[in-house]
């Protein structure tokens, strides 16, 4: 498998971009999709994870002693709620990561009990590893916080062996991290080079929060849930009109787990609304938490807690708990009135809102008649139908975004291979804001790697490349911005020949002109492999300063970062007569034949990102790689004819592979030993 992705930025580590989910088994539909479009495969991945979300929530609910009917309600709500649907439409990696949350918590609950502790620790470790591989570290972090808190809650409510839940959660996360080390270590290495490593600003931390009015989306299918600029959560955070009433009953308890869920619901909602309460500002002081942004993403924990509390409420109704019928009936009447009220106000209504209101009223009648199991059957049917209707709204809304991108990407792909990889092209999508000329260096589709999000690593964009491209310091990580327009020298250095956009050709000759799909060809792009006439040895900061001043012809002069590198030999100062031939060009490997007709060495510039993990050899002998122009690679080549090889194999991948493999083999070995012991024990009993 290739470790280097030449389709993104100026080349990027495939595993360093954790959001690509390159090793995640759940992304198999992307690999099997014959036509390479990401959208049909995305629907298949989403459908698979809706099933997994329901299954894992059912396991958690049953682990917490809920009956099959109550557990079914909780699993249905979690799998089909509006927010998880929204994630499936916007960030498929976020949905993939979210579905593992209930299984991790179920493993902690089960491992805390006497019995198959080791088995459930193993299941939990696999769940944590798959959540890491799924490609959304934000929800991995939030799941870890919930898991640690739940372990404390469980240990506090025990009379003996209070250590068991804490040991279980520690073992689950240690083994899970070891299993995912092959992905985790390269991702940490790349993330350490980004601005995100130092955390985000308070403004970024609170940006794009949910508005308090998002609560209206809990009760009404196909509703808009408002967030602060720039968009709405289409489909809201709908959980079902009946579900809120059942969740209120579920919260009416002194049981430790229910209190934990209720408090988590309240805290995460306050975090989700960001600047509307002081909680968001206080949370910014928590290490680790301040590395993430977009507070509205905490709505996942909100709907998770509501789903599980609704399961507890359903169980209270089925068990005939004192006061449960009254509480649920009054709550359901309130939620029904909330749903019925806008029916006569809005001119157009979807049938699912009538189903939600009618099903709730029928449910209330059956509850008052003490037909509890029939009432729960009505509740399950009503929730199922309305959640399904809400799903169609979300995915139909996503379709208008699709047409503009593939034509541009297809045209770029048909332009043929270049020196730095098969079908390698660079695209610059037009930014929405007028003060940023264009953004996102890299094609925005899976290309031949078939990963769900080639653009996913923009939050972890490599620092020197960001600086060299003059990415705006406006507090956004959304896309790298190239502030200057048209003849940008940094783009010339990167060899960006073709520019794809959705609005205007950016001053270059147009070779494709379709609505929202324009491809232009830049004549100023420098060769991807070239010798320069002269070299200026500078420090890192000075290199970026000189690059921004634009005082040099960068096709002739190389600005090198020489700090910590061996002294440069004498470099040919005049126009270098040379010849370059690429004998092999694959993702992560280049073999170049270079001939210099001079008495001094020359500097070969390779227009790909200089990131840790690259190794250069000249005639089989290791040679240092200098960072040129603050972003690409420079290699000293002696006079005469020489073979130059560049190979990408980061140490983090090697170390991570060893750790993951040893952990996997150790786990399989433990399973075999345990199985044999059980067979021996069983055989003794039979005899």
Secondary structure as a PSIPRED ss2 file (coil, helix, strand):
# PSIPRED VFORMAT (PSIPRED V4.0)

   1 X C   1.000  0.000  0.000
   2 X C   1.000  0.000  0.000
   3 X C   1.000  0.000  0.000
   4 X E   0.000  0.000  1.000
   5 X E   0.000  0.000  1.000
   6 X C   1.000  0.000  0.000
   7 X C   1.000  0.000  0.000
   8 X E   0.000  0.000  1.000
   9 X C   1.000  0.000  0.000
  10 X C   1.000  0.000  0.000
  11 X C   1.000  0.000  0.000
  12 X E   0.000  0.000  1.000
  13 X E   0.000  0.000  1.000
  14 X C   1.000  0.000  0.000
  15 X C   1.000  0.000  0.000
  16 X C   1.000  0.000  0.000
  17 X C   1.000  0.000  0.000
  18 X H   0.000  1.000  0.000
  19 X H   0.000  1.000  0.000
  20 X H   0.000  1.000  0.000
  21 X C   1.000  0.000  0.000
  22 X C   1.000  0.000  0.000
  23 X C   1.000  0.000  0.000
  24 X C   1.000  0.000  0.000
  25 X H   0.000  1.000  0.000
  26 X H   0.000  1.000  0.000
  27 X H   0.000  1.000  0.000
  28 X H   0.000  1.000  0.000
  29 X H   0.000  1.000  0.000
  30 X H   0.000  1.000  0.000
  31 X H   0.000  1.000  0.000
  32 X H   0.000  1.000  0.000
  33 X C   1.000  0.000  0.000
  34 X C   1.000  0.000  0.000
  35 X C   1.000  0.000  0.000
  36 X C   1.000  0.000  0.000
  37 X C   1.000  0.000  0.000
  38 X H   0.000  1.000  0.000
  39 X H   0.000  1.000  0.000
  40 X H   0.000  1.000  0.000
  41 X H   0.000  1.000  0.000
  42 X H   0.000  1.000  0.000
  43 X H   0.000  1.000  0.000
  44 X H   0.000  1.000  0.000
  45 X H   0.000  1.000  0.000
  46 X H   0.000  1.000  0.000
  47 X H   0.000  1.000  0.000
  48 X H   0.000  1.000  0.000
  49 X H   0.000  1.000  0.000
  50 X H   0.000  1.000  0.000
  51 X H   0.000  1.000  0.000
  52 X H   0.000  1.000  0.000
  53 X H   0.000  1.000  0.000
  54 X H   0.000  1.000  0.000
  55 X H   0.000  1.000  0.000
  56 X H   0.000  1.000  0.000
  57 X H   0.000  1.000  0.000
  58 X H   0.000  1.000  0.000
  59 X H   0.000  1.000  0.000
  60 X H   0.000  1.000  0.000
  61 X H   0.000  1.000  0.000
  62 X H   0.000  1.000  0.000
  63 X H   0.000  1.000  0.000
  64 X C   1.000  0.000  0.000
  65 X C   1.000  0.000  0.000
  66 X C   1.000  0.000  0.000
  67 X C   1.000  0.000  0.000
  68 X H   0.000  1.000  0.000
  69 X H   0.000  1.000  0.000
  70 X H   0.000  1.000  0.000
  71 X H   0.000  1.000  0.000
  72 X H   0.000  1.000  0.000
  73 X H   0.000  1.000  0.000
  74 X H   0.000  1.000  0.000
  75 X H   0.000  1.000  0.000
  76 X H   0.000  1.000  0.000
  77 X H   0.000  1.000  0.000
  78 X H   0.000  1.000  0.000
  79 X H   0.000  1.000  0.000
  80 X H   0.000  1.000  0.000
  81 X C   1.000  0.000  0.000
  82 X H   0.000  1.000  0.000
  83 X H   0.000  1.000  0.000
  84 X H   0.000  1.000  0.000
  85 X H   0.000  1.000  0.000
  86 X H   0.000  1.000  0.000
  87 X H   0.000  1.000  0.000
  88 X H   0.000  1.000  0.000
  89 X H   0.000  1.000  0.000
  90 X H   0.000  1.000  0.000
  91 X C   1.000  0.000  0.000
  92 X H   0.000  1.000  0.000
  93 X H   0.000  1.000  0.000
  94 X H   0.000  1.000  0.000
  95 X H   0.000  1.000  0.000
  96 X H   0.000  1.000  0.000
  97 X H   0.000  1.000  0.000
  98 X H   0.000  1.000  0.000
  99 X C   1.000  0.000  0.000
 100 X C   1.000  0.000  0.000
 101 X H   0.000  1.000  0.000
 102 X H   0.000  1.000  0.000
 103 X H   0.000  1.000  0.000
 104 X H   0.000  1.000  0.000
 105 X H   0.000  1.000  0.000
 106 X H   0.000  1.000  0.000
 107 X H   0.000  1.000  0.000
 108 X H   0.000  1.000  0.000
 109 X H   0.000  1.000  0.000
 110 X H   0.000  1.000  0.000
 111 X H   0.000  1.000  0.000
 112 X C   1.000  0.000  0.000
 113 X C   1.000  0.000  0.000
 114 X C   1.000  0.000  0.000
 115 X C   1.000  0.000  0.000
 116 X C   1.000  0.000  0.000
 117 X H   0.000  1.000  0.000
 118 X H   0.000  1.000  0.000
 119 X H   0.000  1.000  0.000
 120 X H   0.000  1.000  0.000
 121 X H   0.000  1.000  0.000
 122 X H   0.000  1.000  0.000
 123 X H   0.000  1.000  0.000
 124 X H   0.000  1.000  0.000
 125 X H   0.000  1.000  0.000
 126 X H   0.000  1.000  0.000
 127 X H   0.000  1.000  0.000
 128 X H   0.000  1.000  0.000
 129 X H   0.000  1.000  0.000
 130 X H   0.000  1.000  0.000
 131 X H   0.000  1.000  0.000
 132 X H   0.000  1.000  0.000
 133 X H   0.000  1.000  0.000
 134 X H   0.000  1.000  0.000
 135 X C   1.000  0.000  0.000
 136 X C   1.000  0.000  0.000
 137 X H   0.000  1.000  0.000
 138 X H   0.000  1.000  0.000
 139 X H   0.000  1.000  0.000
 140 X H   0.000  1.000  0.000
 141 X H   0.000  1.000  0.000
 142 X H   0.000  1.000  0.000
 143 X H   0.000  1.000  0.000
 144 X H   0.000  1.000  0.000
 145 X H   0.000  1.000  0.000
 146 X H   0.000  1.000  0.000
 147 X H   0.000  1.000  0.000
 148 X H   0.000  1.000  0.000
 149 X H   0.000  1.000  0.000
 150 X H   0.000  1.000  0.000
 151 X H   0.000  1.000  0.000
 152 X H   0.000  1.000  0.000
 153 X H   0.000  1.000  0.000
 154 X H   0.000  1.000  0.000
 155 X H   0.000  1.000  0.000
 156 X H   0.000  1.000  0.000
 157 X C   1.000  0.000  0.000
 158 X C   1.000  0.000  0.000
 159 X C   1.000  0.000  0.000
 160 X C   1.000  0.000  0.000
 161 X C   1.000  0.000  0.000
 162 X C   1.000  0.000  0.000
 163 X H   0.000  1.000  0.000
 164 X H   0.000  1.000  0.000
 165 X H   0.000  1.000  0.000
 166 X H   0.000  1.000  0.000
 167 X H   0.000  1.000  0.000
 168 X H   0.000  1.000  0.000
 169 X H   0.000  1.000  0.000
 170 X H   0.000  1.000  0.000
 171 X H   0.000  1.000  0.000
 172 X H   0.000  1.000  0.000
 173 X H   0.000  1.000  0.000
 174 X H   0.000  1.000  0.000
 175 X H   0.000  1.000  0.000
 176 X H   0.000  1.000  0.000
 177 X H   0.000  1.000  0.000
 178 X H   0.000  1.000  0.000
 179 X H   0.000  1.000  0.000
 180 X C   1.000  0.000  0.000
 181 X H   0.000  1.000  0.000
 182 X H   0.000  1.000  0.000
 183 X H   0.000  1.000  0.000
 184 X H   0.000  1.000  0.000
 185 X H   0.000  1.000  0.000
 186 X H   0.000  1.000  0.000
 187 X H   0.000  1.000  0.000
 188 X H   0.000  1.000  0.000
 189 X H   0.000  1.000  0.000
 190 X H   0.000  1.000  0.000
 191 X H   0.000  1.000  0.000
 192 X C   1.000  0.000  0.000
 193 X C   1.000  0.000  0.000
 194 X C   1.000  0.000  0.000
 195 X H   0.000  1.000  0.000
 196 X H   0.000  1.000  0.000
 197 X H   0.000  1.000  0.000
 198 X H   0.000  1.000  0.000
 199 X C   1.000  0.000  0.000
 200 X C   1.000  0.000  0.000
 201 X C   1.000  0.000  0.000
 202 X H   0.000  1.000  0.000
 203 X H   0.000  1.000  0.000
 204 X H   0.000  1.000  0.000
 205 X H   0.000  1.000  0.000
 206 X H   0.000  1.000  0.000
 207 X C   1.000  0.000  0.000
 208 X C   1.000  0.000  0.000
 209 X C   1.000  0.000  0.000
 210 X E   0.000  0.000  1.000
 211 X C   1.000  0.000  0.000
 212 X H   0.000  1.000  0.000
 213 X H   0.000  1.000  0.000
 214 X H   0.000  1.000  0.000
 215 X H   0.000  1.000  0.000
 216 X H   0.000  1.000  0.000
 217 X H   0.000  1.000  0.000
 218 X H   0.000  1.000  0.000
 219 X C   1.000  0.000  0.000
 220 X C   1.000  0.000  0.000
 221 X C   1.000  0.000  0.000
 222 X C   1.000  0.000  0.000
 223 X C   1.000  0.000  0.000
 224 X E   0.000  0.000  1.000
 225 X E   0.000  0.000  1.000
 226 X C   1.000  0.000  0.000
 227 X E   0.000  0.000  1.000
 228 X C   1.000  0.000  0.000
 229 X C   1.000  0.000  0.000
 230 X C   1.000  0.000  0.000
 231 X C   1.000  0.000  0.000
 232 X C   1.000  0.000  0.000
 233 X E   0.000  0.000  1.000
 234 X E   0.000  0.000  1.000
 235 X C   1.000  0.000  0.000
 236 X C   1.000  0.000  0.000
 237 X C   1.000  0.000  0.000
 238 X C   1.000  0.000  0.000
 239 X C   1.000  0.000  0.000
 240 X C   1.000  0.000  0.000
 241 X H   0.000  1.000  0.000
 242 X H   0.000  1.000  0.000
 243 X H   0.000  1.000  0.000
 244 X H   0.000  1.000  0.000
 245 X H   0.000  1.000  0.000
 246 X H   0.000  1.000  0.000
 247 X H   0.000  1.000  0.000
 248 X H   0.000  1.000  0.000
 249 X H   0.000  1.000  0.000
 250 X H   0.000  1.000  0.000
 251 X H   0.000  1.000  0.000
 252 X C   1.000  0.000  0.000
 253 X C   1.000  0.000  0.000
 254 X C   1.000  0.000  0.000
 255 X C   1.000  0.000  0.000
 256 X H   0.000  1.000  0.000
 257 X H   0.000  1.000  0.000
 258 X H   0.000  1.000  0.000
 259 X H   0.000  1.000  0.000
 260 X H   0.000  1.000  0.000
 261 X H   0.000  1.000  0.000
 262 X H   0.000  1.000  0.000
 263 X H   0.000  1.000  0.000
 264 X H   0.000  1.000  0.000
 265 X H   0.000  1.000  0.000
 266 X H   0.000  1.000  0.000
 267 X H   0.000  1.000  0.000
 268 X H   0.000  1.000  0.000
 269 X H   0.000  1.000  0.000
 270 X H   0.000  1.000  0.000
 271 X H   0.000  1.000  0.000
 272 X H   0.000  1.000  0.000
 273 X C   1.000  0.000  0.000
 274 X H   0.000  1.000  0.000
 275 X H   0.000  1.000  0.000
 276 X H   0.000  1.000  0.000
 277 X C   1.000  0.000  0.000
 278 X C   1.000  0.000  0.000
 279 X H   0.000  1.000  0.000
 280 X H   0.000  1.000  0.000
 281 X H   0.000  1.000  0.000
 282 X H   0.000  1.000  0.000
 283 X H   0.000  1.000  0.000
 284 X C   1.000  0.000  0.000
 285 X C   1.000  0.000  0.000
 286 X C   1.000  0.000  0.000
 287 X C   1.000  0.000  0.000
 288 X C   1.000  0.000  0.000
 289 X H   0.000  1.000  0.000
 290 X H   0.000  1.000  0.000
 291 X H   0.000  1.000  0.000
 292 X C   1.000  0.000  0.000
 293 X C   1.000  0.000  0.000
 294 X C   1.000  0.000  0.000
 295 X H   0.000  1.000  0.000
 296 X H   0.000  1.000  0.000
 297 X H   0.000  1.000  0.000
 298 X H   0.000  1.000  0.000
 299 X H   0.000  1.000  0.000
 300 X H   0.000  1.000  0.000
 301 X H   0.000  1.000  0.000
 302 X H   0.000  1.000  0.000
 303 X H   0.000  1.000  0.000
 304 X H   0.000  1.000  0.000
 305 X H   0.000  1.000  0.000
 306 X H   0.000  1.000  0.000
 307 X H   0.000  1.000  0.000
 308 X H   0.000  1.000  0.000
 309 X H   0.000  1.000  0.000
 310 X H   0.000  1.000  0.000
 311 X H   0.000  1.000  0.000
 312 X H   0.000  1.000  0.000
 313 X H   0.000  1.000  0.000
 314 X H   0.000  1.000  0.000
 315 X H   0.000  1.000  0.000
 316 X H   0.000  1.000  0.000
 317 X H   0.000  1.000  0.000
 318 X H   0.000  1.000  0.000
 319 X H   0.000  1.000  0.000
 320 X C   1.000  0.000  0.000
 321 X C   1.000  0.000  0.000
 322 X C   1.000  0.000  0.000
 323 X C   1.000  0.000  0.000
 324 X H   0.000  1.000  0.000
 325 X H   0.000  1.000  0.000
 326 X H   0.000  1.000  0.000
 327 X H   0.000  1.000  0.000
 328 X H   0.000  1.000  0.000
 329 X H   0.000  1.000  0.000
 330 X H   0.000  1.000  0.000
 331 X H   0.000  1.000  0.000
 332 X H   0.000  1.000  0.000
 333 X H   0.000  1.000  0.000
 334 X H   0.000  1.000  0.000
 335 X H   0.000  1.000  0.000
 336 X H   0.000  1.000  0.000
 337 X H   0.000  1.000  0.000
 338 X H   0.000  1.000  0.000
 339 X H   0.000  1.000  0.000
 340 X H   0.000  1.000  0.000
 341 X H   0.000  1.000  0.000
 342 X H   0.000  1.000  0.000
 343 X H   0.000  1.000  0.000
 344 X H   0.000  1.000  0.000
 345 X C   1.000  0.000  0.000
 346 X C   1.000  0.000  0.000
 347 X C   1.000  0.000  0.000
 348 X C   1.000  0.000  0.000
 349 X C   1.000  0.000  0.000
 350 X C   1.000  0.000  0.000
 351 X H   0.000  1.000  0.000
 352 X H   0.000  1.000  0.000
 353 X H   0.000  1.000  0.000
 354 X H   0.000  1.000  0.000
 355 X H   0.000  1.000  0.000
 356 X H   0.000  1.000  0.000
 357 X H   0.000  1.000  0.000
 358 X H   0.000  1.000  0.000
 359 X H   0.000  1.000  0.000
 360 X H   0.000  1.000  0.000
 361 X H   0.000  1.000  0.000
 362 X H   0.000  1.000  0.000
 363 X H   0.000  1.000  0.000
 364 X H   0.000  1.000  0.000
 365 X H   0.000  1.000  0.000
 366 X H   0.000  1.000  0.000
 367 X H   0.000  1.000  0.000
 368 X H   0.000  1.000  0.000
 369 X C   1.000  0.000  0.000
 370 X C   1.000  0.000  0.000
 371 X C   1.000  0.000  0.000
 372 X H   0.000  1.000  0.000
 373 X H   0.000  1.000  0.000
 374 X H   0.000  1.000  0.000
 375 X H   0.000  1.000  0.000
 376 X H   0.000  1.000  0.000
 377 X H   0.000  1.000  0.000
 378 X H   0.000  1.000  0.000
 379 X H   0.000  1.000  0.000
 380 X H   0.000  1.000  0.000
 381 X H   0.000  1.000  0.000
 382 X H   0.000  1.000  0.000
 383 X H   0.000  1.000  0.000
 384 X H   0.000  1.000  0.000
 385 X H   0.000  1.000  0.000
 386 X H   0.000  1.000  0.000
 387 X H   0.000  1.000  0.000
 388 X H   0.000  1.000  0.000
 389 X H   0.000  1.000  0.000
 390 X H   0.000  1.000  0.000
 391 X H   0.000  1.000  0.000
 392 X H   0.000  1.000  0.000
 393 X H   0.000  1.000  0.000
 394 X H   0.000  1.000  0.000
 395 X H   0.000  1.000  0.000
 396 X H   0.000  1.000  0.000
 397 X H   0.000  1.000  0.000
 398 X H   0.000  1.000  0.000
 399 X H   0.000  1.000  0.000
 400 X H   0.000  1.000  0.000
 401 X H   0.000  1.000  0.000
 402 X C   1.000  0.000  0.000
 403 X H   0.000  1.000  0.000
 404 X H   0.000  1.000  0.000
 405 X H   0.000  1.000  0.000
 406 X H   0.000  1.000  0.000
 407 X H   0.000  1.000  0.000
 408 X H   0.000  1.000  0.000
 409 X H   0.000  1.000  0.000
 410 X H   0.000  1.000  0.000
 411 X H   0.000  1.000  0.000
 412 X H   0.000  1.000  0.000
 413 X H   0.000  1.000  0.000
 414 X C   1.000  0.000  0.000
 415 X C   1.000  0.000  0.000
 416 X C   1.000  0.000  0.000
 417 X C   1.000  0.000  0.000
 418 X E   0.000  0.000  1.000
 419 X C   1.000  0.000  0.000
 420 X C   1.000  0.000  0.000
 421 X E   0.000  0.000  1.000
 422 X C   1.000  0.000  0.000
 423 X C   1.000  0.000  0.000
 424 X C   1.000  0.000  0.000
 425 X C   1.000  0.000  0.000
 426 X C   1.000  0.000  0.000
 427 X C   1.000  0.000  0.000
 428 X E   0.000  0.000  1.000
 429 X E   0.000  0.000  1.000
 430 X C   1.000  0.000  0.000
 431 X C   1.000  0.000  0.000
 432 X C   1.000  0.000  0.000
 433 X C   1.000  0.000  0.000
 434 X C   1.000  0.000  0.000
 435 X C   1.000  0.000  0.000
 436 X C   1.000  0.000  0.000
 437 X C   1.000  0.000  0.000
 438 X E   0.000  0.000  1.000
 439 X E   0.000  0.000  1.000
 440 X E   0.000  0.000  1.000
 441 X E   0.000  0.000  1.000
 442 X E   0.000  0.000  1.000
 443 X C   1.000  0.000  0.000
 444 X C   1.000  0.000  0.000
 445 X C   1.000  0.000  0.000
 446 X C   1.000  0.000  0.000
 447 X H   0.000  1.000  0.000
 448 X H   0.000  1.000  0.000
 449 X H   0.000  1.000  0.000
 450 X C   1.000  0.000  0.000
 451 X C   1.000  0.000  0.000
 452 X C   1.000  0.000  0.000
 453 X C   1.000  0.000  0.000
 454 X C   1.000  0.000  0.000
 455 X C   1.000  0.000  0.000
 456 X H   0.000  1.000  0.000
 457 X H   0.000  1.000  0.000
 458 X H   0.000  1.000  0.000
 459 X H   0.000  1.000  0.000
 460 X H   0.000  1.000  0.000
 461 X C   1.000  0.000  0.000
 462 X C   1.000  0.000  0.000
 463 X H   0.000  1.000  0.000
 464 X H   0.000  1.000  0.000
 465 X H   0.000  1.000  0.000
 466 X H   0.000  1.000  0.000
 467 X H   0.000  1.000  0.000
 468 X H   0.000  1.000  0.000
 469 X C   1.000  0.000  0.000
 470 X C   1.000  0.000  0.000
 471 X C   1.000  0.000  0.000
 472 X C   1.000  0.000  0.000
 473 X C   1.000  0.000  0.000
 474 X C   1.000  0.000  0.000
 475 X C   1.000  0.000  0.000
 476 X C   1.000  0.000  0.000
 477 X C   1.000  0.000  0.000
 478 X C   1.000  0.000  0.000
 479 X C   1.000  0.000  0.000
 480 X C   1.000  0.000  0.000
 481 X E   0.000  0.000  1.000
 482 X E   0.000  0.000  1.000
 483 X C   1.000  0.000  0.000
 484 X C   1.000  0.000  0.000
 485 X C   1.000  0.000  0.000
 486 X C   1.000  0.000  0.000
 487 X C   1.000  0.000  0.000
 488 X C   1.000  0.000  0.000
 489 X H   0.000  1.000  0.000
 490 X H   0.000  1.000  0.000
 491 X H   0.000  1.000  0.000
 492 X H   0.000  1.000  0.000
 493 X H   0.000  1.000  0.000
 494 X C   1.000  0.000  0.000
 495 X C   1.000  0.000  0.000
 496 X C   1.000  0.000  0.000
 497 X C   1.000  0.000  0.000
 498 X E   0.000  0.000  1.000
 499 X E   0.000  0.000  1.000
 500 X E   0.000  0.000  1.000
 501 X E   0.000  0.000  1.000
 502 X C   1.000  0.000  0.000
 503 X C   1.000  0.000  0.000
 504 X C   1.000  0.000  0.000
 505 X C   1.000  0.000  0.000
 506 X C   1.000  0.000  0.000
 507 X C   1.000  0.000  0.000
 508 X C   1.000  0.000  0.000
 509 X E   0.000  0.000  1.000
 510 X E   0.000  0.000  1.000
 511 X E   0.000  0.000  1.000
 512 X E   0.000  0.000  1.000
 513 X E   0.000  0.000  1.000
 514 X E   0.000  0.000  1.000
 515 X C   1.000  0.000  0.000
 516 X C   1.000  0.000  0.000
 517 X E   0.000  0.000  1.000
 518 X E   0.000  0.000  1.000
 519 X E   0.000  0.000  1.000
 520 X E   0.000  0.000  1.000
 521 X E   0.000  0.000  1.000
 522 X C   1.000  0.000  0.000
 523 X C   1.000  0.000  0.000
 524 X C   1.000  0.000  0.000
 525 X C   1.000  0.000  0.000
 526 X C   1.000  0.000  0.000
 527 X C   1.000  0.000  0.000
 528 X C   1.000  0.000  0.000
 529 X E   0.000  0.000  1.000
 530 X E   0.000  0.000  1.000
 531 X E   0.000  0.000  1.000
 532 X C   1.000  0.000  0.000
 533 X C   1.000  0.000  0.000
 534 X E   0.000  0.000  1.000
 535 X E   0.000  0.000  1.000
 536 X E   0.000  0.000  1.000
 537 X E   0.000  0.000  1.000
 538 X E   0.000  0.000  1.000
 539 X C   1.000  0.000  0.000
 540 X H   0.000  1.000  0.000
 541 X H   0.000  1.000  0.000
 542 X H   0.000  1.000  0.000
 543 X H   0.000  1.000  0.000
 544 X H   0.000  1.000  0.000
 545 X H   0.000  1.000  0.000
 546 X H   0.000  1.000  0.000
 547 X H   0.000  1.000  0.000
 548 X H   0.000  1.000  0.000
 549 X H   0.000  1.000  0.000
 550 X C   1.000  0.000  0.000
 551 X C   1.000  0.000  0.000
 552 X C   1.000  0.000  0.000
 553 X C   1.000  0.000  0.000
 554 X C   1.000  0.000  0.000
 555 X C   1.000  0.000  0.000
 556 X C   1.000  0.000  0.000
 557 X E   0.000  0.000  1.000
 558 X E   0.000  0.000  1.000
 559 X E   0.000  0.000  1.000
 560 X E   0.000  0.000  1.000
 561 X E   0.000  0.000  1.000
 562 X C   1.000  0.000  0.000
 563 X C   1.000  0.000  0.000
 564 X C   1.000  0.000  0.000
 565 X C   1.000  0.000  0.000
 566 X C   1.000  0.000  0.000
 567 X C   1.000  0.000  0.000
 568 X C   1.000  0.000  0.000
 569 X C   1.000  0.000  0.000
 570 X C   1.000  0.000  0.000
 571 X E   0.000  0.000  1.000
 572 X C   1.000  0.000  0.000
 573 X C   1.000  0.000  0.000
 574 X C   1.000  0.000  0.000
 575 X C   1.000  0.000  0.000
 576 X C   1.000  0.000  0.000
 577 X C   1.000  0.000  0.000
 578 X E   0.000  0.000  1.000
 579 X E   0.000  0.000  1.000
 580 X E   0.000  0.000  1.000
 581 X E   0.000  0.000  1.000
 582 X E   0.000  0.000  1.000
 583 X E   0.000  0.000  1.000
 584 X E   0.000  0.000  1.000
 585 X E   0.000  0.000  1.000
 586 X E   0.000  0.000  1.000
 587 X C   1.000  0.000  0.000
 588 X C   1.000  0.000  0.000
 589 X E   0.000  0.000  1.000
 590 X E   0.000  0.000  1.000
 591 X E   0.000  0.000  1.000
 592 X E   0.000  0.000  1.000
 593 X E   0.000  0.000  1.000
 594 X E   0.000  0.000  1.000
 595 X E   0.000  0.000  1.000
 596 X E   0.000  0.000  1.000
 597 X C   1.000  0.000  0.000
 598 X C   1.000  0.000  0.000
 599 X C   1.000  0.000  0.000
 600 X C   1.000  0.000  0.000
 601 X E   0.000  0.000  1.000
 602 X E   0.000  0.000  1.000
 603 X E   0.000  0.000  1.000
 604 X E   0.000  0.000  1.000
 605 X E   0.000  0.000  1.000
 606 X E   0.000  0.000  1.000
 607 X E   0.000  0.000  1.000
 608 X E   0.000  0.000  1.000
 609 X E   0.000  0.000  1.000
 610 X C   1.000  0.000  0.000
 611 X C   1.000  0.000  0.000
 612 X C   1.000  0.000  0.000
 613 X C   1.000  0.000  0.000
 614 X E   0.000  0.000  1.000
 615 X E   0.000  0.000  1.000
 616 X E   0.000  0.000  1.000
 617 X E   0.000  0.000  1.000
 618 X E   0.000  0.000  1.000
 619 X C   1.000  0.000  0.000
 620 X C   1.000  0.000  0.000
 621 X E   0.000  0.000  1.000
 622 X E   0.000  0.000  1.000
 623 X E   0.000  0.000  1.000
 624 X C   1.000  0.000  0.000
 625 X C   1.000  0.000  0.000
 626 X E   0.000  0.000  1.000
 627 X E   0.000  0.000  1.000
 628 X E   0.000  0.000  1.000
 629 X C   1.000  0.000  0.000
 630 X C   1.000  0.000  0.000
 631 X C   1.000  0.000  0.000
 632 X E   0.000  0.000  1.000
 633 X E   0.000  0.000  1.000
 634 X E   0.000  0.000  1.000
 635 X E   0.000  0.000  1.000
 636 X E   0.000  0.000  1.000
 637 X E   0.000  0.000  1.000
 638 X C   1.000  0.000  0.000
 639 X C   1.000  0.000  0.000
 640 X E   0.000  0.000  1.000
 641 X E   0.000  0.000  1.000
 642 X E   0.000  0.000  1.000
 643 X E   0.000  0.000  1.000
 644 X E   0.000  0.000  1.000
 645 X E   0.000  0.000  1.000
 646 X E   0.000  0.000  1.000
 647 X E   0.000  0.000  1.000
 648 X E   0.000  0.000  1.000
 649 X C   1.000  0.000  0.000
 650 X C   1.000  0.000  0.000
 651 X H   0.000  1.000  0.000
 652 X H   0.000  1.000  0.000
 653 X H   0.000  1.000  0.000
 654 X H   0.000  1.000  0.000
 655 X H   0.000  1.000  0.000
 656 X H   0.000  1.000  0.000
 657 X H   0.000  1.000  0.000
 658 X H   0.000  1.000  0.000
 659 X H   0.000  1.000  0.000
 660 X H   0.000  1.000  0.000
 661 X H   0.000  1.000  0.000
 662 X H   0.000  1.000  0.000
 663 X H   0.000  1.000  0.000
 664 X H   0.000  1.000  0.000
 665 X H   0.000  1.000  0.000
 666 X H   0.000  1.000  0.000
 667 X H   0.000  1.000  0.000
 668 X H   0.000  1.000  0.000
 669 X H   0.000  1.000  0.000
 670 X H   0.000  1.000  0.000
 671 X H   0.000  1.000  0.000
 672 X H   0.000  1.000  0.000
 673 X H   0.000  1.000  0.000
 674 X H   0.000  1.000  0.000
 675 X H   0.000  1.000  0.000
 676 X H   0.000  1.000  0.000
 677 X H   0.000  1.000  0.000
 678 X H   0.000  1.000  0.000
 679 X H   0.000  1.000  0.000
 680 X H   0.000  1.000  0.000
 681 X H   0.000  1.000  0.000
 682 X H   0.000  1.000  0.000
 683 X H   0.000  1.000  0.000
 684 X H   0.000  1.000  0.000
 685 X H   0.000  1.000  0.000
 686 X H   0.000  1.000  0.000
 687 X C   1.000  0.000  0.000
